[in-house]
Amino acid sequence: MPAKTGAQYIENLRKANNNVYIHGERVEDVTTHSAFKGAVNSMARLYDLQYEKPEKMLYTSPTTGDKVGKTFMVPETVEQLIERREAIMEWQGVTKGLMGRAPDYLNSEVMTMAKAFEFYGQGSNPEFAENARRYAEYARENDISLTHTLIHPQVNRSKMQADQDDANVALHVVEKNDDGVVVSGIRLLATQAGITDEIFVFPSTVVKSGAKDDPYSLAFAIPNNTPGLKYLSRESFDYGKNSYDHPVGSQFEEGDAIVSFDNVLVPWDRVFILEDSDLCNRAFADTSAVVHMSHQVIAKDVAKLEFLLGVTLKLMDSIGIDGFQHVKDKGTEIMLTLENMKSHLYRAEHNAKLDKWGMMTPDFEALNAARNWFPRVYPRMTEILRILGASGLMGIPTYDDFSNDEIGPILNRAMQGKNVEGFERVQLFRLAWDMTMSSFGTRQTHYEYYFFGDPVKMGMAYFDQYDKDSLVKEVDEFLKQQDVKRPNFNATQRV
C-alpha cells in the first residue's frame, strides 16, 4: 500500500489501543489525550506533507510500484543520498529539529536492513537474514512509525546485567517455543512510545556486551499493542496550554517511556538477533546503520540551529540590542556553529562511497565528528538565547492575561519592543523561553547532550579510533630533520 496520510496514522493509533500509562492511569486514546495529542497532530502533519510535496517526499517502491516514503529509499548514488536528505529536511522544516524521533530517524535504520540483511543471517540463525529483509519491506510498504529502545535499566552501572543482584530486571529471554521467543524485563527509554505503530528493540551503540550478556543480547520488532507490552510514560511537558503560551511544547513534546515486557511473545519472523552479543556489538557499524542514522541526526541538528538562530536574531532586533558588541559576538557563536555543522554534512555527502552492501554511505569521519561535537555545544547555544533574553524571559504574561479587557491593554503597552507591540514581543519571548527554560526546553538540552549516549564515553571512543599515528609520525620526522647534534650524556647524571 502507498505511504500513509495523517488521518490514516491517527486512525491506526486509535485502532491499536496501545497499552500506555501516564500519571498513574491507563490512556484510553492517545490521539485525544492532552499529554499526547499535540505530538500526534504534529506527526500527522508530517505524513500529510508526503502528499503535499510528493516530488520531494515520495518515490516508487521497488517491489510494489506504489508511492512510498523517500526516507525509506536506499541511496545508490550521491545524488540519491542528497535527495533522501532533502526529504528529511522537509520534515525537519516542520518540526524545527525539535522532534528527535520523527519517523525519518528510525526509517534510516530500517532502510539499511533492506540492503544489509545478510548481516543478520550470520551465526546459528541464517533465517534471520530473510526476517530483516522482509521487515524492511513491510515497514516501507506500510509506512510503519517506530519507537525504539537501546538500554537496560540503570540499576548498578558497575556490573554487567548477568551479575546484577536482580539479573532478571533487564529484558531477557525466558523461553523459546514453536511460535517464537518469549521475553520479559525492562528497557529504557522509548521516545514516542505510545504514539507509534511498533517498537524496535536493538542493542546500544555505545555499551558493548560480553558473552555473559548473551541472554540480554536481542534485536526484534513487534507491534506496540502486543500482549504483555506496557509503556510507562514520564510526566508530560505538554501542559495542555495554547500555542501562544507553549509554542513548541504544545506541538513537539514527544514523551519518553519505560518499556515493560511481561512474557511477551516475539514471533520467529520478527527476530533479527538472538542471544548473540557479538552480533549486537557489530550490528550498527557493520550494516552502516550508525552512519545513515547519524546522517539524519546531523540534518536534524542543522534544522534546529537554523531555527534557534532565527529566534535569537528576531529577539535581538525586537528589543534593539543587535548593535551591541557582545550581542553580535554571541550571535556569531551560533552562526559559526551552524556553518560548521553544515560543512560536516556537505563533506559527509560529497565524500560518500558505496559500502559492501551497495548503499551509497556518507563519510562517517565527518558525521562522527559532528555527532560528538553537537552535544557539547548545544547547551551553549541555548545559554546564549537565555542570556540575550535576560529578565525578559521571566516577565512573560500569558495569552489569558492579554485577553483580559482590563489588564490586556496595559500589558500590550508595557511589554512593547523596538518595533513591535507587547502582544507580539511576548509571543516571541515565550517561544525563546519554551525552547530553553520551560520543562520542554530543558528536556531538549538534556536530550541533545545524551542523544547518542554519554558524551565522555563517546569522546573516548572517538579518541581511540582517530588516526593519531600519522600525525605523531609527522612530528617525529620534523624533529629528525632539525640540524641539531645530540650531546653526550653521562649515564650517572640520570635520576
C-alpha positions in Angstrom: 0.0 0.0 0.0 1.2 3.6 -0.6 2.6 6.0 2.0 0.0 6.8 4.7 -1.7 10.1 5.3 -2.0 11.9 8.7 -5.6 10.6 9.0 -4.5 7.0 8.5 -1.7 7.4 11.0 -4.2 8.7 13.7 -6.8 6.0 12.8 -4.1 3.3 13.1 -3.2 4.5 16.6 -6.8 4.6 17.7 -7.4 1.1 16.5 -4.2 -0.3 18.0 -5.2 1.0 21.5 -1.6 0.7 22.7 -1.1 -0.1 26.4 0.1 3.3 27.6 0.2 4.6 31.2 0.8 8.2 32.3 0.2 9.9 35.7 -0.8 6.5 37.2 -3.6 5.9 34.7 -4.0 3.9 31.5 -4.6 6.0 28.5 -7.8 5.2 26.6 -7.0 7.1 23.4 -3.5 8.6 22.8 -4.9 10.6 19.9 -7.1 12.7 22.1 -5.3 12.6 25.5 -3.8 16.0 26.5 -0.3 14.6 27.0 -0.1 13.1 23.5 -2.4 14.8 21.1 -0.1 17.7 20.3 2.7 15.4 19.2 0.1 13.1 17.4 -1.1 16.0 15.4 2.4 17.1 14.5 3.2 13.5 13.4 0.0 13.5 11.3 1.2 16.8 9.7 4.5 15.1 8.7 2.6 12.2 7.0 0.3 14.7 5.2 3.4 16.6 3.9 4.4 13.5 1.9 1.3 14.1 -0.3 1.7 17.9 -0.3 5.2 17.6 -1.7 5.3 14.1 -3.4 8.2 15.1 -5.6 10.3 15.6 -2.5 8.9 13.1 -0.1 7.8 10.0 -2.2 9.4 7.6 -4.6 8.3 4.5 -6.4 8.5 1.3 -4.4 10.9 -1.2 -6.0 8.6 -4.1 -5.2 5.0 -2.9 -5.5 5.2 0.2 -7.7 3.3 2.2 -5.1 4.5 5.7 -4.0 6.2 5.2 -0.6 8.2 7.4 1.8 11.6 8.6 0.4 13.2 8.3 3.8 13.0 4.5 3.3 14.8 4.8 -0.1 18.2 3.0 -0.3 20.6 5.5 -1.9 22.9 4.1 -4.6 24.4 7.4 -5.8 25.5 10.6 -4.2 22.6 12.3 -5.9 20.1 9.9 -4.3 21.8 10.4 -0.9 21.3 14.1 -1.1 17.7 13.6 -2.4 17.0 11.5 0.6 18.4 14.1 3.0 16.3 16.8 1.3 13.2 14.7 2.1 14.4 14.5 5.7 14.8 18.3 5.7 11.2 18.8 4.6 10.1 17.0 7.8 12.7 18.8 9.9 11.5 22.1 8.5 8.1 21.4 10.1 9.5 20.2 13.5 12.4 22.7 13.6 14.6 19.8 14.7 12.6 19.6 18.0 11.2 16.1 17.4 14.3 13.9 17.7 12.4 10.8 16.9 10.4 12.0 13.9 9.9 9.0 11.5 12.9 9.7 9.4 15.3 8.7 12.3 14.3 5.0 12.6 13.4 4.8 8.9 17.2 5.3 8.4 17.8 2.1 10.4 15.1 0.2 8.6 16.5 1.3 5.2 19.8 -0.3 5.9 18.1 -3.7 6.7 16.8 -3.8 3.2 20.3 -4.0 1.8 22.5 -5.3 4.7 20.0 -8.1 5.6 22.7 -10.8 5.2 24.4 -9.5 8.3 21.6 -10.8 10.4 21.9 -14.3 9.0 25.4 -14.9 10.5 25.9 -17.3 13.3 23.4 -20.1 14.2 20.3 -18.5 12.7 20.7 -17.9 9.0 16.9 -17.4 8.6 17.2 -14.1 10.4 18.6 -12.5 7.3 15.3 -13.1 5.5 13.5 -11.8 8.6 15.4 -8.5 8.3 14.8 -8.2 4.6 11.1 -8.8 4.8 10.7 -6.5 7.8 12.4 -3.6 5.9 10.0 -4.2 3.0 7.0 -4.4 5.4 7.9 -1.2 7.2 8.4 0.6 3.9 5.2 -0.6 2.2 3.1 0.1 5.2 4.8 3.4 6.3 5.3 2.0 9.8 6.1 4.5 12.5 8.6 3.2 15.1 9.8 3.8 18.6 12.9 2.1 19.8 14.8 1.1 23.0 18.5 0.6 23.4 19.5 0.5 27.0 18.9 -1.5 30.2 17.7 0.0 33.5 20.3 2.0 35.4 20.4 -0.4 38.4 24.2 -0.9 39.1 26.2 0.5 36.2 29.4 -1.1 37.6 28.1 -4.6 36.9 27.1 -6.5 33.8 23.5 -7.5 33.5 24.2 -11.1 34.4 25.9 -10.0 37.6 23.2 -7.7 38.9 21.5 -8.7 42.2 18.3 -8.9 40.2 19.5 -10.3 36.9 16.0 -10.6 35.5 15.1 -6.9 35.7 16.7 -6.2 32.3 14.9 -7.5 29.2 16.0 -11.2 28.6 15.0 -14.4 27.0 12.6 -16.5 29.1 11.9 -19.4 26.7 11.9 -20.4 23.0 9.0 -22.4 21.6 7.4 -23.2 18.2 5.7 -19.8 18.0 8.7 -17.6 18.8 10.8 -16.2 21.7 9.2 -15.2 25.0 10.9 -12.2 26.6 10.5 -10.4 29.9 12.1 -7.4 31.7 12.6 -3.7 31.4 14.1 -1.5 28.7 14.8 2.3 28.6 13.9 4.9 27.2 11.4 4.8 24.4 10.7 8.2 22.8 7.3 8.5 21.1 6.5 5.1 22.6 2.7 5.4 22.8 2.2 7.3 19.6 3.9 4.9 17.1 2.9 1.6 15.5 5.8 -0.6 16.5 8.9 -0.9 18.7 12.4 -1.7 17.6 14.4 -3.4 20.3 18.1 -3.1 19.5 21.4 -3.1 21.3 23.2 0.1 22.4 25.7 1.6 20.1 27.9 2.7 23.0 27.8 -0.1 25.7 29.4 -3.3 24.4 28.4 -6.7 25.6 30.3 -9.8 26.5 29.4 -13.5 26.3 27.7 -13.4 29.7 25.3 -10.9 28.3 24.1 -13.2 25.5 20.6 -13.8 27.2 20.2 -10.0 27.0 21.5 -9.6 23.5 18.5 -9.3 21.3 17.1 -7.4 18.3 13.5 -7.6 17.2 10.4 -5.6 16.2 6.8 -6.0 17.3 3.6 -4.0 17.3 3.1 -1.7 20.2 -0.2 -3.4 21.2 1.4 -6.8 21.6 0.0 -8.5 24.8 2.3 -8.1 27.8 3.9 -4.9 26.4 3.4 -1.8 28.5 4.6 1.8 28.1 5.1 3.7 31.4 5.3 7.3 30.3 7.1 10.1 32.2 5.3 13.3 33.1 4.2 15.1 30.0 5.8 18.5 29.3 2.8 19.5 27.2 0.5 21.0 29.8 -2.4 21.4 27.5 -1.8 25.1 27.1 -2.4 27.1 24.0 0.3 27.6 21.3 0.8 31.2 22.4 1.9 30.1 25.9 3.8 27.0 24.8 4.5 27.4 21.1 6.8 24.4 20.7 6.0 22.2 23.7 2.3 22.1 22.7 3.3 20.7 19.3 6.5 18.7 19.7 6.5 17.1 23.1 7.3 13.5 22.1 7.3 11.9 25.5 9.6 9.2 26.8 8.7 5.9 28.4 10.0 2.9 30.4 9.1 -0.2 28.5 7.9 -3.3 30.4 7.8 -6.7 28.8 5.8 -9.3 30.7 6.2 -12.7 29.0 5.9 -11.1 25.6 5.9 -13.4 22.6 8.1 -12.3 19.7 7.2 -14.3 16.6 10.1 -16.0 14.9 9.8 -13.9 11.8 10.2 -10.7 13.8 13.6 -11.8 15.4 16.8 -10.4 13.9 19.4 -11.2 16.6 19.0 -13.8 19.4 21.4 -14.3 22.3 24.5 -13.2 20.4 26.4 -10.4 22.0 29.0 -10.3 19.2 26.4 -9.6 16.5 24.8 -7.0 18.8 28.1 -5.2 19.2 28.7 -5.1 15.5 25.2 -4.6 14.2 25.1 -0.8 13.8 28.7 -0.5 12.4 28.7 -3.5 10.1 25.3 -2.6 8.4 26.2 1.1 8.1 23.1 1.9 10.2 25.1 4.1 12.5 26.3 6.2 9.5 22.8 6.7 8.0 21.2 7.4 11.3 24.0 9.9 12.0 23.3 11.5 8.6 19.7 12.0 9.6 20.7 13.4 13.0 23.1 16.0 11.7 20.4 17.1 9.2 18.1 17.5 12.2 20.8 19.4 14.1 21.2 21.8 11.2 17.4 22.5 11.2 17.5 23.0 14.9 20.3 25.5 14.8 18.8 27.4 11.9 15.6 27.9 13.9 17.4 28.8 17.1 19.5 31.3 15.3 16.4 32.8 13.7 14.7 33.2 17.1 17.9 34.7 18.5 18.1 37.3 15.7 14.5 38.2 16.0 14.8 38.6 19.8 17.8 40.8 19.4 16.0 43.1 16.9 12.8 43.2 19.0 14.5 45.0 21.9 17.2 46.8 20.0 20.2 45.0 21.3 21.6 43.9 17.9 24.1 46.7 17.7 26.0 45.9 20.9 29.4 44.3 20.6 28.9 41.4 23.0 25.4 40.6 21.5 26.9 40.4 18.0 29.7 38.2 19.3 27.1 35.8 20.8 25.1 35.7 17.6 28.3 34.9 15.8 28.9 31.9 18.0 25.6 30.4 16.8 26.3 31.3 13.2 29.8 29.6 13.3 28.3 26.5 14.9 25.6 26.3 12.3 28.0 26.7 9.4 30.4 24.2 11.0 27.6 21.6 11.1 26.6 22.3 7.5 30.2 21.8 6.4 30.3 18.5 8.2 27.1 17.5 6.3 28.4 18.7 3.0 31.7 16.8 3.4 29.8 13.6 4.5 27.7 13.6 1.4 30.3 14.6 -1.2 32.8 12.1 0.2 30.3 9.3 0.3 31.2 5.9 -1.1 29.4 2.6 -1.8 29.7 0.3 1.1 30.0 -3.5 0.8 26.2 -3.9 0.7 25.8 -1.5 -2.2 24.5 1.5 -0.3 25.9 5.0 -1.0 27.1 5.7 2.5 28.2 9.1 3.8 31.7 9.8 5.1 31.4 8.7 8.7 34.5 10.7 9.8 32.6 13.9 9.1 29.4 12.7 10.7 31.2 11.2 13.7 33.0 14.5 14.4 29.7 16.4 14.2 27.7 14.0 16.4 30.4 14.2 19.0 30.7 17.9 18.9 27.0 18.9 18.8 26.1 17.6 22.3 29.0 19.6 23.7 27.9 22.9 22.1 24.1 22.8 22.1 23.9 23.7 25.8 25.9 26.8 25.0 23.6 27.7 22.1 20.5 27.7 24.4 22.5 29.6 27.0 23.2 32.4 24.5 19.5 32.7 23.8 18.7 32.8 27.6 21.4 35.4 28.2 20.2 37.7 25.5 16.6 37.3 26.6 17.7 38.3 30.2 14.9 39.3 32.5 12.5 39.5 29.6 12.3 35.7 29.8 11.0 35.9 33.3 8.3 38.5 32.8 6.2 36.9 30.2 2.4 37.2 30.6 0.1 34.6 29.2 -2.5 34.7 26.4 -5.2 34.9 29.0 -3.6 38.0 30.5 -3.6 39.8 27.2 -7.2 38.7 26.6 -8.4 40.4 29.8 -10.2 43.6 28.9 -8.8 45.4 32.0 -5.2 44.4 32.0 -4.6 43.4 28.4 -4.2 47.0 27.1 -1.8 47.8 30.0 0.3 44.7 29.2 0.3 45.4 25.5 1.8 48.8 26.2 4.1 47.8 29.0 5.7 44.9 27.0 6.2 46.7 23.7 9.5 46.4 21.9 11.5 48.4 19.5 9.3 47.7 16.5 6.5 45.5 18.0 3.6 45.8 20.3 3.6 44.0 23.6 1.5 41.0 22.5 3.9 40.2 19.6 7.0 40.7 21.7 5.8 38.4 24.4 4.8 35.8 21.9 8.4 35.8 20.6 9.9 35.7 24.2 7.6 32.8 25.1 9.0 30.9 22.1 12.6 31.6 23.3 11.6 30.6 26.9 9.9 27.4 25.6 12.9 26.4 23.7 15.4 26.9 26.6 13.8 27.3 30.0 10.5 25.5 30.2 10.3 21.8 31.0 10.2 21.1 27.3 13.2 23.4 26.7 15.4 21.9 29.4 14.5 18.4 28.2 15.6 19.4 24.7 19.0 20.4 26.1 19.4 17.3 28.2 18.2 15.1 25.3 20.7 16.5 22.9 23.5 16.1 25.4 22.9 12.4 25.7 21.5 11.8 22.2 24.0 9.1 21.2 24.9 8.2 24.8 27.4 9.6 27.4 29.4 12.2 25.5 32.5 11.3 27.6 32.3 7.7 26.6 31.7 8.7 23.0 34.7 11.0 23.2 36.9 8.3 24.5 35.8 6.0 21.6 36.4 8.9 19.2 39.9 9.5 20.6 40.7 5.8 20.4 39.7 5.3 16.7 41.1 8.6 15.5 44.1 8.3 13.1 46.8 9.6 15.5 49.8 7.6 14.3 50.2 9.6 11.0 50.2 12.9 12.9 52.7 11.7 15.5 54.9 10.3 12.7 54.9 13.7 11.0 56.2 15.4 14.2 58.9 12.7 14.6 60.0 13.3 11.0 60.1 17.0 11.5 62.2 16.7 14.7 64.6 14.3 12.9 65.2 16.9 10.1 66.5 19.5 12.5 70.2 20.2 12.3 70.8 19.5 16.0 73.7 17.4 17.4 72.7 15.4 20.4 75.0 15.9 23.3 76.7 13.0 25.1 75.1 12.4 28.5 76.8 10.7 31.3 74.6 7.8 32.5 75.4 8.7 36.1 73.6 12.0 35.6 70.3 10.3 35.2 67.8 10.5 38.0 
